[in-house]
Amino acid sequence: MTERRLLILFGSQTGTAQDTAERIGREAKRRHFQCRVEALDSYDVANLINELLVVFVCATTGQGDPPDNMKMFWRFLFRKNLPPTSLCQMDYAVLGLGDSSYPKPDAVVDPWLLALWDKILALYPLPPGLEVISPDVCLPPRYTLHYLAEDSLHSDSSLLQSTPPRTLPSELHPFAARMVSNQRVTAESHFQDVRLIEFDVTGSGITFSAGDVVMIQPQNCPEDVQQFCQLLRLDPDKCFLLKPTEPGTALPAHLLQPCTIRHLVTHYLDISCVPRRSFFELLSHFSTNELEREKLQEFSSAQGQEELYSYCNRPRRTTLEALWDFPHTTSAIPPEYLLDLIPRIRPRAFSIASSMLAHPGRIQILVAVVRYKTRLSRPRRGLCSTWLASLNPEQGDIRVPLWVKKGGMKFPADPDTSVIMIGPGTGVAPFRAAIQERVAKGQKGNCLFFGCRQKSKDFYCQAEWEELVTKGFLMLFTAFSRDQEEKVYVQHRIRENGRLLWELLNGQSAHIYLAGNAKQMPAAVAEALQSVLQLEGGLSPSEAEEYLSALERSQRFQSETWS
């Protein structure tokens, strides 16, 4: 009898691939497999040669890039010195998911999984006398909670390092940076609240260069935490230790032990995320109310996905709001299932908007506070941006857990290379870092295209740019879309300044950088650049397209956009 072990490895940026990997893991347990689910980069790749059966679940991020938690694995696979036969003993399957902007991957996943289990069970049949565990049976939780006496807990403040860390700050060991200032940089009358926030990272060992990103670990607001605990009838001050139900299950790396319910809900459970299908599936097992149970079962079925999308994704309903809608079920949730039910709060990435050469020991970020209306009565709010905006460093010592990662954009090392930067809105953040860095080194040839709505309301860092223009360090082209009858955007300014751009690109081998919102802007900018290449460079449409592609391949054209 072959050993029935299954390894599921995922590459996930926003949690979609992880959620699917965990779903396959649950289905494997129903088929009596010994099963492990791990992120690609936390798995020791040297053990792959001993695995018999592996399922890879991978999403893409950005412009079709591998997610952060599989980058090392991806590089390892492409190593020239790997023997071509090293994995020939392994049966494997690969499920590719696109990124989280693809609204309904389940339409692909459901039929694929049915076929996968047929294939796997043909290779690894069920042991005699065992049946597939029915979906009606609730699987045991991954962890159990062991409650402790009150006095066995450290205070919440000790959970962050404020003393210099032994290792460089990372996701597992963030640095508790002191917030120095939190300044609104849009007019009070402007519809959007944008902040320039500064942190002190002295003594952290953190270094960065222009183009790098700071990762911030946000937390839920006290009102939401209180509501959640009331709905689930949890005592927030109860203190517990987590124990894995099965040997070999790793404890959550980001959760300190022992822990209070309040700390778990504040710092770990993402109660403000839009719940996934797996949430409703598990919830349906706890339901004591027939009407609620029927609705939950519909949301978890393949046929109910359109309905679930309208209920959850379209209005961006949060997990907490969904729990409100199923009150009988919610009050019956066993606390040990909380970590199976709700994913952890993911860190958020922000382009660093300052240079260490200009501001030693400091990190500045430009944060647009996310707030928008859907058909739900309460406005939708971004978890991290709302939390950051609420912090007031003038009211005491405010600490924010953060660490720094290499960004996707690299600026030229050669001081004589000119740079063309296109950064409408908060897309200007990484370019502020690059300009400060280049100016500190005495580098000229900095050309910035900046766009916003109104010069008087959301022209970020206006005084700083104008001073650099006066000193001869910066060429600045601005597009204020609402300051005149006809809307003017950065792509219009690019076309108007075509001769200069062609001279910089063709005559001076300049590099181009683009950052900002991923909706229509990147395509409109690419189109404007192609028209410049045709008009000023005399290229045909196909030559202009190839010219831009060649710039991208040689990293002379780099972009970083977000949705």
HELIX and SHEET records of a PDB file:
HELIX    1   1 THR A   16  ARG A   30  1                                  15    
HELIX    2   2 LEU A   40  SER A   42  5                                   3    
HELIX    3   3 VAL A   45  ASN A   50  5                                   6    
HELIX    4   4 ASP A   68  MET A   70  5                                   3    
HELIX    5   5 LYS A   71  LEU A   77  1                                   7    
HELIX    6   6 ASP A  106  LEU A  123  1                                  18    
HELIX    7   7 GLU A  150  SER A  152  5                                   3    
HELIX    8   8 ASP A  156  LEU A  159  5                                   4    
HELIX    9   9 PRO A  222  LEU A  231  1                                  10    
HELIX   10  10 ILE A  261  HIS A  267  1                                   7    
HELIX   11  11 ARG A  277  PHE A  286  1                                  10    
HELIX   12  12 GLU A  290  SER A  300  1                                  11    
HELIX   13  13 GLN A  305  LEU A  308  1                                   4    
HELIX   14  14 TYR A  309  ASN A  313  3                                   5    
HELIX   15  15 THR A  319  ASP A  325  1                                   7    
HELIX   16  16 PRO A  327  THR A  330  1                                   4    
HELIX   17  17 PRO A  335  TYR A  337  5                                   3    
HELIX   18  18 LEU A  338  LEU A  341  1                                   4    
HELIX   19  19 LEU A  383  SER A  390  1                                   8    
HELIX   20  20 PRO A  393  GLN A  395  5                                   3    
HELIX   21  21 GLY A  425  VAL A  428  5                                   4    
HELIX   22  22 ALA A  429  ALA A  440  1                                  12    
HELIX   23  23 GLN A  462  THR A  470  1                                   9    
HELIX   24  24 VAL A  490  GLU A  496  1                                   7    
HELIX   25  25 GLY A  498  TRP A  502  1                                   5    
HELIX   26  26 GLU A  503  GLY A  507  3                                   5    
HELIX   27  27 GLN A  508  GLN A  508  1                                   1    
HELIX   28  28 MET A  521  GLY A  537  1                                  17    
HELIX   29  29 PRO A  541  ARG A  553  1                                  13    
SHEET    1   A 4 GLN A  34  ALA A  39  0                                        
SHEET    2   A 4 ARG A   5  GLY A  11  1                                        
SHEET    3   A 4 LEU A  53  CYS A  58  1                                        
SHEET    4   A 4 ASP A  91  GLY A  96  1                                        
SHEET    1   B 3 TYR A 143  LEU A 148  0                                        
SHEET    2   B 3 CYS A 239  PRO A 244 -1                                        
SHEET    3   B 3 CYS A 259  THR A 260 -1                                        
SHEET    1   C 6 ARG A 348  SER A 351  0                                        
SHEET    2   C 6 VAL A 213  ILE A 216 -1                                        
SHEET    3   C 6 ARG A 399  LYS A 405 -1                                        
SHEET    4   C 6 PHE A 175  ARG A 184 -1                                        
SHEET    5   C 6 VAL A 194  ASP A 200 -1                                        
SHEET    6   C 6 ARG A 362  ALA A 368 -1                                        
SHEET    1   D 2 ARG A 371  TYR A 372  0                                        
SHEET    2   D 2 ARG A 380  ARG A 381 -1                                        
SHEET    1   E 5 LEU A 474  PHE A 480  0                                        
SHEET    2   E 5 ASN A 446  CYS A 452  1                                        
SHEET    3   E 5 VAL A 419  ILE A 422  1                                        
SHEET    4   E 5 HIS A 511  ASN A 517  1                                        
SHEET    5   E 5 PHE A 557  TRP A 562  1                                        
END                                                                             
